[in-house]
Amino acid sequence: MTDLDKLQELIIEFRDERDWKQFHNPKDSAISLILEAAEFLEHFQWKNEEEIKQHLRERGEDVADELADVLYWVLLIAYDLNIDLENAAESKMVKNRLKYPVEKTKGKHTKYTEL
């Protein structure tokens, strides 16, 4: 069992103890994921690089909490949709390497369709 599996188990246990699965259809879970991602993003909105550094020094725990909320929903959705995230992530990285070969993309931010 991986650390990711253990974390996923903690999340499922938390949810199931509260009988919340009844509310977690894919659509509403996806909405919750996006809402949490937006809360994470709010920490950076309208801040330049120096302001972000200062914000992270002052409110880093709040930022970490929001990112943890995003991970909570990712792991919960993966569980409910029976997606093996480790395998999916590894497979996606293989695809990314093919889309973005080092010799064409190193140091560039160009989308793969424009290489």
PyMOL CGO cylinders between C-alpha atoms (Angstrom):
from pymol import cmd
from pymol.cgo import CYLINDER

trace = [
    CYLINDER, 0.00, 0.00, 0.00, 1.38, 3.37, -0.98, 0.3, 1, 1, 1, 1, 1, 1,
    CYLINDER, 1.38, 3.37, -0.98, 1.21, 6.62, 0.96, 0.3, 1, 1, 1, 1, 1, 1,
    CYLINDER, 1.21, 6.62, 0.96, -1.34, 7.80, -1.58, 0.3, 1, 1, 1, 1, 1, 1,
    CYLINDER, -1.34, 7.80, -1.58, -3.50, 4.75, -0.86, 0.3, 1, 1, 1, 1, 1, 1,
    CYLINDER, -3.50, 4.75, -0.86, -3.28, 5.42, 2.88, 0.3, 1, 1, 1, 1, 1, 1,
    CYLINDER, -3.28, 5.42, 2.88, -4.29, 9.02, 2.42, 0.3, 1, 1, 1, 1, 1, 1,
    CYLINDER, -4.29, 9.02, 2.42, -7.16, 7.96, 0.18, 0.3, 1, 1, 1, 1, 1, 1,
    CYLINDER, -7.16, 7.96, 0.18, -8.32, 5.52, 2.87, 0.3, 1, 1, 1, 1, 1, 1,
    CYLINDER, -8.32, 5.52, 2.87, -8.30, 8.32, 5.48, 0.3, 1, 1, 1, 1, 1, 1,
    CYLINDER, -8.30, 8.32, 5.48, -10.42, 10.49, 3.20, 0.3, 1, 1, 1, 1, 1, 1,
    CYLINDER, -10.42, 10.49, 3.20, -12.92, 7.72, 2.46, 0.3, 1, 1, 1, 1, 1, 1,
    CYLINDER, -12.92, 7.72, 2.46, -13.15, 6.89, 6.17, 0.3, 1, 1, 1, 1, 1, 1,
    CYLINDER, -13.15, 6.89, 6.17, -13.77, 10.56, 6.99, 0.3, 1, 1, 1, 1, 1, 1,
    CYLINDER, -13.77, 10.56, 6.99, -16.48, 10.79, 4.33, 0.3, 1, 1, 1, 1, 1, 1,
    CYLINDER, -16.48, 10.79, 4.33, -18.16, 7.52, 5.22, 0.3, 1, 1, 1, 1, 1, 1,
    CYLINDER, -18.16, 7.52, 5.22, -18.24, 8.25, 8.96, 0.3, 1, 1, 1, 1, 1, 1,
    CYLINDER, -18.24, 8.25, 8.96, -20.39, 11.27, 8.10, 0.3, 1, 1, 1, 1, 1, 1,
    CYLINDER, -20.39, 11.27, 8.10, -22.58, 9.44, 5.57, 0.3, 1, 1, 1, 1, 1, 1,
    CYLINDER, -22.58, 9.44, 5.57, -21.68, 11.97, 2.88, 0.3, 1, 1, 1, 1, 1, 1,
    CYLINDER, -21.68, 11.97, 2.88, -21.25, 9.54, -0.01, 0.3, 1, 1, 1, 1, 1, 1,
    CYLINDER, -21.25, 9.54, -0.01, -24.91, 10.10, -0.85, 0.3, 1, 1, 1, 1, 1, 1,
    CYLINDER, -24.91, 10.10, -0.85, -24.01, 13.66, -1.88, 0.3, 1, 1, 1, 1, 1, 1,
    CYLINDER, -24.01, 13.66, -1.88, -20.90, 12.76, -3.89, 0.3, 1, 1, 1, 1, 1, 1,
    CYLINDER, -20.90, 12.76, -3.89, -22.00, 12.15, -7.44, 0.3, 1, 1, 1, 1, 1, 1,
    CYLINDER, -22.00, 12.15, -7.44, -19.31, 12.84, -10.08, 0.3, 1, 1, 1, 1, 1, 1,
    CYLINDER, -19.31, 12.84, -10.08, -20.78, 16.22, -11.08, 0.3, 1, 1, 1, 1, 1, 1,
    CYLINDER, -20.78, 16.22, -11.08, -20.98, 17.64, -7.57, 0.3, 1, 1, 1, 1, 1, 1,
    CYLINDER, -20.98, 17.64, -7.57, -17.59, 16.23, -6.60, 0.3, 1, 1, 1, 1, 1, 1,
    CYLINDER, -17.59, 16.23, -6.60, -16.06, 17.82, -9.71, 0.3, 1, 1, 1, 1, 1, 1,
    CYLINDER, -16.06, 17.82, -9.71, -17.68, 21.14, -8.80, 0.3, 1, 1, 1, 1, 1, 1,
    CYLINDER, -17.68, 21.14, -8.80, -16.25, 20.86, -5.28, 0.3, 1, 1, 1, 1, 1, 1,
    CYLINDER, -16.25, 20.86, -5.28, -12.80, 20.18, -6.73, 0.3, 1, 1, 1, 1, 1, 1,
    CYLINDER, -12.80, 20.18, -6.73, -12.98, 23.32, -8.87, 0.3, 1, 1, 1, 1, 1, 1,
    CYLINDER, -12.98, 23.32, -8.87, -14.28, 25.43, -5.99, 0.3, 1, 1, 1, 1, 1, 1,
    CYLINDER, -14.28, 25.43, -5.99, -11.40, 24.31, -3.78, 0.3, 1, 1, 1, 1, 1, 1,
    CYLINDER, -11.40, 24.31, -3.78, -8.92, 24.99, -6.59, 0.3, 1, 1, 1, 1, 1, 1,
    CYLINDER, -8.92, 24.99, -6.59, -10.39, 28.49, -6.88, 0.3, 1, 1, 1, 1, 1, 1,
    CYLINDER, -10.39, 28.49, -6.88, -9.93, 29.04, -3.14, 0.3, 1, 1, 1, 1, 1, 1,
    CYLINDER, -9.93, 29.04, -3.14, -6.30, 28.01, -3.55, 0.3, 1, 1, 1, 1, 1, 1,
    CYLINDER, -6.30, 28.01, -3.55, -5.93, 30.36, -6.50, 0.3, 1, 1, 1, 1, 1, 1,
    CYLINDER, -5.93, 30.36, -6.50, -7.33, 33.29, -4.54, 0.3, 1, 1, 1, 1, 1, 1,
    CYLINDER, -7.33, 33.29, -4.54, -4.16, 33.32, -2.46, 0.3, 1, 1, 1, 1, 1, 1,
    CYLINDER, -4.16, 33.32, -2.46, -2.21, 34.41, -5.54, 0.3, 1, 1, 1, 1, 1, 1,
    CYLINDER, -2.21, 34.41, -5.54, -4.70, 36.70, -7.26, 0.3, 1, 1, 1, 1, 1, 1,
    CYLINDER, -4.70, 36.70, -7.26, -3.48, 40.28, -7.79, 0.3, 1, 1, 1, 1, 1, 1,
    CYLINDER, -3.48, 40.28, -7.79, -0.10, 39.60, -6.20, 0.3, 1, 1, 1, 1, 1, 1,
    CYLINDER, -0.10, 39.60, -6.20, 3.28, 40.05, -7.83, 0.3, 1, 1, 1, 1, 1, 1,
    CYLINDER, 3.28, 40.05, -7.83, 6.16, 37.67, -7.13, 0.3, 1, 1, 1, 1, 1, 1,
    CYLINDER, 6.16, 37.67, -7.13, 7.35, 39.52, -4.02, 0.3, 1, 1, 1, 1, 1, 1,
    CYLINDER, 7.35, 39.52, -4.02, 3.84, 39.81, -2.61, 0.3, 1, 1, 1, 1, 1, 1,
    CYLINDER, 3.84, 39.81, -2.61, 3.33, 36.08, -3.12, 0.3, 1, 1, 1, 1, 1, 1,
    CYLINDER, 3.33, 36.08, -3.12, 6.53, 35.33, -1.19, 0.3, 1, 1, 1, 1, 1, 1,
    CYLINDER, 6.53, 35.33, -1.19, 5.36, 37.56, 1.65, 0.3, 1, 1, 1, 1, 1, 1,
    CYLINDER, 5.36, 37.56, 1.65, 1.89, 36.02, 1.61, 0.3, 1, 1, 1, 1, 1, 1,
    CYLINDER, 1.89, 36.02, 1.61, 3.37, 32.53, 1.81, 0.3, 1, 1, 1, 1, 1, 1,
    CYLINDER, 3.37, 32.53, 1.81, 5.50, 33.54, 4.79, 0.3, 1, 1, 1, 1, 1, 1,
    CYLINDER, 5.50, 33.54, 4.79, 2.46, 34.97, 6.56, 0.3, 1, 1, 1, 1, 1, 1,
    CYLINDER, 2.46, 34.97, 6.56, -0.26, 32.57, 5.45, 0.3, 1, 1, 1, 1, 1, 1,
    CYLINDER, -0.26, 32.57, 5.45, 1.55, 29.50, 4.18, 0.3, 1, 1, 1, 1, 1, 1,
    CYLINDER, 1.55, 29.50, 4.18, -0.50, 27.18, 6.34, 0.3, 1, 1, 1, 1, 1, 1,
    CYLINDER, -0.50, 27.18, 6.34, -3.73, 28.57, 4.85, 0.3, 1, 1, 1, 1, 1, 1,
    CYLINDER, -3.73, 28.57, 4.85, -2.35, 28.02, 1.35, 0.3, 1, 1, 1, 1, 1, 1,
    CYLINDER, -2.35, 28.02, 1.35, -1.34, 24.47, 2.27, 0.3, 1, 1, 1, 1, 1, 1,
    CYLINDER, -1.34, 24.47, 2.27, -4.83, 23.81, 3.67, 0.3, 1, 1, 1, 1, 1, 1,
    CYLINDER, -4.83, 23.81, 3.67, -6.43, 24.90, 0.41, 0.3, 1, 1, 1, 1, 1, 1,
    CYLINDER, -6.43, 24.90, 0.41, -4.09, 22.72, -1.63, 0.3, 1, 1, 1, 1, 1, 1,
    CYLINDER, -4.09, 22.72, -1.63, -4.85, 19.81, 0.70, 0.3, 1, 1, 1, 1, 1, 1,
    CYLINDER, -4.85, 19.81, 0.70, -8.56, 20.40, 0.05, 0.3, 1, 1, 1, 1, 1, 1,
    CYLINDER, -8.56, 20.40, 0.05, -7.86, 20.08, -3.69, 0.3, 1, 1, 1, 1, 1, 1,
    CYLINDER, -7.86, 20.08, -3.69, -6.01, 16.81, -3.08, 0.3, 1, 1, 1, 1, 1, 1,
    CYLINDER, -6.01, 16.81, -3.08, -8.90, 15.59, -0.91, 0.3, 1, 1, 1, 1, 1, 1,
    CYLINDER, -8.90, 15.59, -0.91, -11.31, 15.95, -3.84, 0.3, 1, 1, 1, 1, 1, 1,
    CYLINDER, -11.31, 15.95, -3.84, -8.89, 14.48, -6.37, 0.3, 1, 1, 1, 1, 1, 1,
    CYLINDER, -8.89, 14.48, -6.37, -8.41, 11.38, -4.23, 0.3, 1, 1, 1, 1, 1, 1,
    CYLINDER, -8.41, 11.38, -4.23, -12.10, 11.07, -3.44, 0.3, 1, 1, 1, 1, 1, 1,
    CYLINDER, -12.10, 11.07, -3.44, -13.14, 11.38, -7.08, 0.3, 1, 1, 1, 1, 1, 1,
    CYLINDER, -13.14, 11.38, -7.08, -10.49, 8.87, -8.15, 0.3, 1, 1, 1, 1, 1, 1,
    CYLINDER, -10.49, 8.87, -8.15, -11.77, 6.41, -5.57, 0.3, 1, 1, 1, 1, 1, 1,
    CYLINDER, -11.77, 6.41, -5.57, -15.41, 6.87, -6.56, 0.3, 1, 1, 1, 1, 1, 1,
    CYLINDER, -15.41, 6.87, -6.56, -14.61, 6.52, -10.28, 0.3, 1, 1, 1, 1, 1, 1,
    CYLINDER, -14.61, 6.52, -10.28, -12.28, 3.57, -9.67, 0.3, 1, 1, 1, 1, 1, 1,
    CYLINDER, -12.28, 3.57, -9.67, -9.27, 5.37, -11.15, 0.3, 1, 1, 1, 1, 1, 1,
    CYLINDER, -9.27, 5.37, -11.15, -5.82, 4.21, -10.09, 0.3, 1, 1, 1, 1, 1, 1,
    CYLINDER, -5.82, 4.21, -10.09, -4.14, 7.59, -9.81, 0.3, 1, 1, 1, 1, 1, 1,
    CYLINDER, -4.14, 7.59, -9.81, -0.60, 6.24, -9.65, 0.3, 1, 1, 1, 1, 1, 1,
    CYLINDER, -0.60, 6.24, -9.65, -1.04, 4.31, -12.89, 0.3, 1, 1, 1, 1, 1, 1,
    CYLINDER, -1.04, 4.31, -12.89, -2.95, 7.18, -14.49, 0.3, 1, 1, 1, 1, 1, 1,
    CYLINDER, -2.95, 7.18, -14.49, -0.21, 9.68, -13.56, 0.3, 1, 1, 1, 1, 1, 1,
    CYLINDER, -0.21, 9.68, -13.56, 2.56, 7.41, -14.83, 0.3, 1, 1, 1, 1, 1, 1,
    CYLINDER, 2.56, 7.41, -14.83, 0.67, 6.81, -18.08, 0.3, 1, 1, 1, 1, 1, 1,
    CYLINDER, 0.67, 6.81, -18.08, 0.05, 10.53, -18.50, 0.3, 1, 1, 1, 1, 1, 1,
    CYLINDER, 0.05, 10.53, -18.50, 3.75, 11.29, -18.02, 0.3, 1, 1, 1, 1, 1, 1,
    CYLINDER, 3.75, 11.29, -18.02, 4.58, 8.85, -20.84, 0.3, 1, 1, 1, 1, 1, 1,
    CYLINDER, 4.58, 8.85, -20.84, 2.11, 10.72, -23.06, 0.3, 1, 1, 1, 1, 1, 1,
    CYLINDER, 2.11, 10.72, -23.06, 3.53, 14.09, -21.96, 0.3, 1, 1, 1, 1, 1, 1,
    CYLINDER, 3.53, 14.09, -21.96, 7.07, 12.98, -22.86, 0.3, 1, 1, 1, 1, 1, 1,
    CYLINDER, 7.07, 12.98, -22.86, 5.85, 12.12, -26.35, 0.3, 1, 1, 1, 1, 1, 1,
    CYLINDER, 5.85, 12.12, -26.35, 3.96, 15.41, -26.72, 0.3, 1, 1, 1, 1, 1, 1,
    CYLINDER, 3.96, 15.41, -26.72, 6.79, 17.51, -25.35, 0.3, 1, 1, 1, 1, 1, 1,
    CYLINDER, 6.79, 17.51, -25.35, 10.13, 16.00, -26.44, 0.3, 1, 1, 1, 1, 1, 1,
    CYLINDER, 10.13, 16.00, -26.44, 13.10, 17.66, -24.73, 0.3, 1, 1, 1, 1, 1, 1,
    CYLINDER, 13.10, 17.66, -24.73, 14.81, 18.55, -28.00, 0.3, 1, 1, 1, 1, 1, 1,
    CYLINDER, 14.81, 18.55, -28.00, 11.77, 20.62, -29.08, 0.3, 1, 1, 1, 1, 1, 1,
    CYLINDER, 11.77, 20.62, -29.08, 10.57, 22.03, -25.79, 0.3, 1, 1, 1, 1, 1, 1,
    CYLINDER, 10.57, 22.03, -25.79, 13.49, 22.66, -23.47, 0.3, 1, 1, 1, 1, 1, 1,
    CYLINDER, 13.49, 22.66, -23.47, 13.22, 26.17, -22.10, 0.3, 1, 1, 1, 1, 1, 1,
    CYLINDER, 13.22, 26.17, -22.10, 10.01, 26.88, -24.02, 0.3, 1, 1, 1, 1, 1, 1,
    CYLINDER, 10.01, 26.88, -24.02, 6.40, 27.17, -22.93, 0.3, 1, 1, 1, 1, 1, 1,
    CYLINDER, 6.40, 27.17, -22.93, 4.92, 26.54, -26.36, 0.3, 1, 1, 1, 1, 1, 1,
    CYLINDER, 4.92, 26.54, -26.36, 1.89, 24.26, -26.51, 0.3, 1, 1, 1, 1, 1, 1,
    CYLINDER, 1.89, 24.26, -26.51, 2.58, 20.91, -28.16, 0.3, 1, 1, 1, 1, 1, 1,
    CYLINDER, 2.58, 20.91, -28.16, 0.23, 21.72, -31.05, 0.3, 1, 1, 1, 1, 1, 1,
    CYLINDER, 0.23, 21.72, -31.05, 2.44, 24.67, -31.97, 0.3, 1, 1, 1, 1, 1, 1,
    CYLINDER, 2.44, 24.67, -31.97, 5.86, 23.02, -31.85, 0.3, 1, 1, 1, 1, 1, 1,
]
cmd.load_cgo(trace, "trace")
